Amino acid sequence: MWDEESDNPTEIIYGNFTKPNSLFVTSNGDIYIDDGEKNGEVQRWSAETNTFVTVMNVNSSCHGLFVDINDTLYCSMPDYHQVVKKSLNDSVMASNLIAAGTGISGDRLDELAEPSGIFVDVNFDLYVADCFNHRVQLFQSGKSNGNTVAGRDTLPETIELNYPTAIILDAEKYLFIIDQNNHRIVGSSLNGFRCLVGCYGVGSQSNQLSSPFSFTFDRYRNIFVTDTSNHRVQKFKHLKKSCGIPVNIQLKYSSQLTDDSPTYYRDCQVPQCHYETSQIYVNTTGLYVLWSENNINAYGYIYQNNFNPLKPSENLLLSHGGKCNNEQFKLIIDLEINTRYILVVTTQDPKIIGNFSVFISGPNNISLSPFSPELSSCVIGDQCNFYIKGIGLTLDDILRDELKPNTVLNNQSFSIKLSAALTIIMFVAGLINSILSFITFQNKDSQQVGCGMYLLASSITSLLAITMFIIKFWFVVLTHINVSTSLSVLRGGCASIEPILKLFLYLDGWLNACVAVERAALILKGVKFDKKKSKSTARRTILILPLCILGTLIHELAFRRLFEYETAPDTTNTNKTNEDTIKRYVSCITHYSPSVQDYNTAVLFFHLVGPFIVNLFSALFIIFGGARQRSMARTNQSFKEHVQLQFREHKQLIISPIVLLILSIPRLIISLLPGCAKTSENLWLYLGAYFISFTPSMLIFLIFVFPSKSYMKAFKQSIIRTQRRTRP
């Protein structure tokens, strides 16, 4: 036995034992010694009396000994592929019990193959280094079947072992293993297993091992290893949190944090911390140590694959928050080749700038290069409190970055003031068109068939659509300007305005399609066309159609919600209270799952493209069907000539759906664009597309009444009647 730091043994114990393979020391200093190979027993040397006594009879050598807290002695016998145990309080020597294994070599859960080191925890669960099966087995108390906790056949796979010979479990249930044929010691942690000692291959250097057999920890967490092929016992000191400059430095990197360095919300606790990111390149897999030297109280973090400053806990491998001497940081980590690692250097306190250096040591050369995190423009909110927008741009997305909170309209940007003026102009134009259309189609002469009833309903829905459009615009503008708007008002507007706006837009399009279908039916049936049935069908359709459209939009009510977030307080401004520096922001968002998003896209296409297809095919049927009927009655002209005449007569039927489709395409495009499009860079491109999509609702009179002689006649008659009524 050697005392700490002593070159000479302080005591040598002589006894009658031959070729011992293992020993176990208890807390009172007693030593249990394997003497099974020749004498078939386990002996105990008493520290108090300096005497030996036989405590267990065995049939072979014990490659592992352990005494649990209940004074039960365990012996692993590789020759018999078993672990046996005996209570030290039992005076009967021949009372060994089987703790694990069947006595037959095998790899089933109840079998072992040349077991070696063992460990029993406070719950009397037995861990066995199952050498020939290259695994570590856990046998819970009272059970004959084991569970593989390391090595071969673990699910999920933990670590590859090659003839493990010794194991230790610490108080936090972390497992440490001698991996003999890999000449190393491995240990588990929150992040799984990693190499601790002998990570650079077999050898006799101070950081290498050669066929280690057993090991143990002292109270300071230092490791002592029997390094058998090197004929020595190695001590590996536990690295304390000390940040002196290491030896064997592979790289020294110096930089600085400045006012121009980006900031983020460190650990989602401290806002406005400057940071720098660097990508780490390693040429050799192994254990690396990164030290810092600075006067800015730097914190160090290592991420794998990517670093997102908005989610600082994502992909984080290791962190060290300036807890070394002189407020430095130190990172000790296994790095693998062909894997991207990112080093983030930041500070404990916000808005700190200054110089720093990082020293890196390891098994081979290492390099750092600048790394810029990809910050998505899909993000709404503040760091650690944000939402990533999905597909589909809305007016909220287009105007959000352009609007200035707590600023009157006169002081807003020119784009906001111009778009406000345009909405008013569009509303006035739409109001005039809808009133003129209503005057036309409220005339009973225009309602002799279903077409007039559809167009009367369309004049009303067009007015409602353009009204909801101006409500939507001013709701977005005013609620973004006035940040103190009641949350209940914001939630109500978020949940209802957009779906209602879509309802009226889609209803307007389908009513126009119904007009086209009825005109086609008139051509098809000719004199057999039933006007009363047409009006009855129109009434039912006008009642049912809004319900059907609403059914396709009901999912929006379920997925629309108000996203609220607050900016962090400005801790550097001592003249303001937290209430003054904390700012609240709200946004109306939709959060669809992939399947719901697919459904939403299908609904969008159906309502925007469907009416166009119906209009187009109906127009073609009217032209070609009318030409066919006329060619049968007037044989002096060819079918082609009749088609040309029909086209000249009904060309507005072809032109109108094409115009409607062209005007709807911009809305379709911005509805399919990802919500992360940078609208601020091309604001008027997106605003223009949004405004154009509402022009059909404000041009119903020009599209349907003005080109039609019969409808214009009905309009003039309605004007004449109105004038007569208003005359004194």
Beta strands, then each sheet from edge to edge (+ up, - down):
strand 1: 23-25
strand 2: 31-35
strand 3: 41-45
strand 4: 52-57
strand 5: 64-67
strand 6: 72-77
strand 7: 82-87
strand 8: 97-100
strand 9: 115-120
strand 10: 126-130
strand 11: 135-139
strand 12: 147-151
strand 13: 164-169
strand 14: 175-179
strand 15: 184-189
strand 16: 192-197
strand 17: 212-217
strand 18: 223-227
strand 19: 232-236
strand 20: 249-257
strand 21: 263-266
strand 22: 270-282
strand 23: 286-294
strand 24: 298-304
strand 25: 316-320
strand 26: 330-335
strand 27: 341-347
strand 28: 354-361
strand 29: 366-370
strand 30: 379-382
strand 31: 385-388
strand 32: 560-566
strand 33: 584-590
sheet 1: 1+ 2- 3+ 4-
sheet 2: 5+ 6- 7+ 8-
sheet 3: 9+ 10- 11+ 12-
sheet 4: 13+ 14- 15+ 16-
sheet 5: 17+ 18- 19+
sheet 6: 20+ 28- 23+ 26-
sheet 7: 21+ 22- 27+ 24- 25+
sheet 8: 21+ 22- 29+
sheet 9: 30+ 31-
sheet 10: 32+ 33-
end
